[in-house]
Amino acid sequence: MLWIHAGPHKAASSYITERLRQNRQNLAAQGVLMDGDNNHLANAIAEKRYEAIDQALANLPDTYRRVLLSSSSLDDRILSKVALGHLEAMADRHGFQLGVSYCIRDQPSWLNSVYGHRVRRFRETPDFAGYCNYIMGDAESWDIAYPSKFKVLSRFPRITTLFLPLSKQVAITDPFLALVDALDLDRPEGPEGWLDGRSSKQNIQPGARGIWMSSLCRRLMVESGFDPESLKRKGKVIRDLAIERGWDREKFDGFDQPLLDRVSGFYASSNEAFAQQHWGVSWTSLFPAKAASQRVFTGPQSAAERHDMRRLMVQVLRELRFPWRLRRRFFRLYDAAV
């Protein structure tokens, strides 16, 4: 088997890949070759350079029966007739069967997570409701109607597909453990079993206050005549500040009830068809409806809070190395906004 776990982005992908890497030796003991820490093979496929994986399969030692690649960068990049055709033909040449796996997340939680990630990294993004409308209206940007997203796989019936629901309603809720169980891998002997991955702060959401600060900071930079794309460490500074001050414990959630109902309703029929086809159960049995629990920070409310947030914004601009010549203009705009 040549297995490709292709994410997608913001669906436990980093966690799964990191934990697979930490268990490289445990995987090798069961005849599974894991991609390198630099994602050499996965990156080559993402760039449509198939020679690297072709050579890896051709020269695979007899002790290995499976090759496992895990990278969210492969998400949409392998979901084309051309890419899947290349991969299946190459696997056939070397006596391998191709398998692809994806984690499936409910759309509201995915939208909330991706929105926070974009804002935190200073990417141009409308307000939350506008972003949801954009995604629902333009499947070419992010297709998260799952029957549509994975339609191309129906043209390749010999490819094994594995869809893992990120749900609290399944027997194995940990996505890494669900994946290795689905791949029929045995828990390593000994008290440790499967090793934990190394913890990382890289993808931590900075909380409602951090999202507010990131969004306002980017907007005022643009209004000051500065392109925030030229900044270094732009996704790190406010995130680290948020973790230091505990803002990350109060997660941003942009959904009020009407917006949540609209997004859930938009995907309801396609979700139900997908769940029945691949899991044989209703979508709502795995992803029960929840009431909205909106948590949005709209700005400091008291004089003390305004003073504190302004001081922190000064610190952020300093660490971002925002040009001195523009800071007075920036804070005129900031004071007017706050």
Residue pairs with C-beta under 8 A, 6 or more apart in sequence:
1 65
1 66
1 67
1 96
1 97
1 98
1 99
1 160
2 53
2 57
2 66
2 67
2 69
2 87
2 91
2 96
2 97
2 98
2 99
3 66
3 67
3 68
3 69
3 99
3 100
3 101
3 183
4 42
4 45
4 69
4 70
4 74
4 78
4 87
4 98
4 99
4 100
4 101
5 13
5 16
5 17
5 68
5 69
5 70
5 71
5 100
5 101
5 102
5 179
6 71
6 72
6 74
6 75
6 78
6 100
6 101
6 102
7 13
7 71
7 72
7 73
7 74
7 75
7 102
7 103
8 72
8 75
8 76
8 102
8 103
9 72
9 75
9 114
10 105
10 110
10 113
10 114
10 117
10 203
11 72
11 102
11 103
11 104
11 105
11 110
11 166
11 175
12 103
12 166
12 175
12 176
13 70
13 71
13 72
13 103
14 72
14 200
14 202
14 203
15 175
15 176
15 197
16 70
16 103
16 175
16 176
16 179
17 39
17 70
17 71
17 72
18 197
18 198
18 200
19 176
19 194
19 195
19 196
19 197
20 27
20 34
20 68
20 70
20 176
21 34
21 37
21 197
22 195
22 196
22 197
22 198
23 34
23 188
23 194
23 195
24 34
26 188
26 194
26 195
27 33
27 34
27 68
27 185
28 34
28 63
28 64
29 188
30 185
30 186
31 63
31 64
31 65
31 66
32 64
32 65
32 66
32 67
32 68
32 183
32 185
33 56
33 60
33 64
33 66
33 67
33 68
34 68
34 70
35 41
35 42
35 67
35 68
35 69
35 70
35 71
39 69
39 71
39 73
40 52
41 52
41 53
41 56
41 67
41 69
42 69
42 70
42 71
42 73
42 74
43 71
43 73
44 50
44 51
44 52
44 53
45 52
45 53
45 69
45 74
45 77
45 78
45 83
45 87
46 71
46 73
46 74
46 77
48 83
48 86
50 86
50 87
50 90
53 67
53 69
53 87
53 90
54 90
54 93
54 94
56 67
57 67
57 90
57 91
57 93
57 94
57 96
58 94
60 67
60 94
66 183
67 96
68 183
75 102
76 143
76 149
77 83
78 84
78 87
78 100
79 149
79 150
79 152
79 153
80 152
81 152
81 155
84 98
84 152
84 153
84 155
84 156
84 159
85 156
87 98
88 98
88 156
88 158
88 159
91 97
91 98
97 158
97 160
98 158
98 159
98 160
99 159
99 160
99 161
99 162
100 153
100 159
100 160
100 161
100 162
101 161
101 162
101 163
101 164
101 179
101 182
102 150
102 162
102 163
102 164
103 163
103 164
103 165
103 166
103 175
104 146
104 163
104 164
104 165
104 166
104 274
105 166
106 166
106 167
106 271
106 287
107 144
107 263
107 264
107 266
107 267
107 271
108 255
108 260
108 263
108 264
110 144
111 131
111 132
111 135
111 144
111 263
112 128
112 252
112 253
112 254
112 255
113 205
114 142
115 125
115 128
115 131
115 254
116 205
116 206
116 211
116 252
117 203
117 205
118 125
118 131
119 125
119 211
119 214
119 215
119 218
120 205
120 206
120 210
120 211
120 214
120 235
120 238
120 239
121 234
121 235
122 214
122 217
122 218
122 228
122 229
122 231
122 234
122 235
124 218
125 131
125 215
126 134
128 254
128 255
128 259
128 296
129 254
129 259
132 254
132 259
132 262
132 263
134 141
135 141
135 142
135 144
136 263
136 266
139 145
139 148
143 149
144 267
145 267
145 270
146 270
146 271
146 274
147 270
147 273
147 274
147 277
148 270
150 161
150 163
150 274
153 159
153 161
161 278
162 179
162 182
162 183
163 278
163 279
164 175
164 178
164 179
164 182
165 279
165 286
165 287
166 175
167 173
167 286
167 287
169 285
169 286
169 287
169 288
170 178
170 286
172 178
172 181
176 194
176 197
177 194
180 194
187 193
187 194
188 194
201 239
201 240
201 243
204 239
204 242
204 243
204 248
205 211
205 248
205 251
205 252
206 213
206 214
206 238
206 239
206 241
206 242
206 243
206 247
206 248
206 252
207 242
207 247
207 248
207 249
207 250
207 251
207 252
208 247
208 250
208 251
208 252
208 253
208 295
208 296
208 297
209 242
209 247
209 250
209 297
210 238
210 239
210 241
210 242
210 247
210 248
210 252
211 252
211 297
212 296
212 297
212 298
212 299
213 238
213 241
213 309
213 312
213 313
213 316
214 238
216 299
216 334
216 337
217 228
217 238
217 313
217 316
217 317
218 228
220 330
220 333
220 334
220 337
221 227
221 228
221 322
221 330
222 228
223 333
224 326
224 329
224 330
224 333
225 326
225 329
226 322
226 323
226 326
228 234
231 320
231 321
231 322
232 320
232 321
233 319
233 320
234 320
237 316
237 319
237 320
238 316
241 247
241 312
241 315
241 316
242 248
250 295
251 295
252 295
252 296
252 297
253 292
253 293
253 294
253 295
253 296
254 294
254 296
255 263
255 292
255 293
255 294
256 292
256 294
257 291
257 292
259 292
260 292
264 289
268 283
271 283
271 287
272 282
272 283
272 284
274 283
275 281
275 282
275 283
275 285
275 286
276 282
279 286
299 309
299 337
299 338
300 306
300 308
300 309
300 338
306 338
309 338
310 331
310 334
310 335
310 338
313 331
313 334
314 331
317 327
317 330
322 330
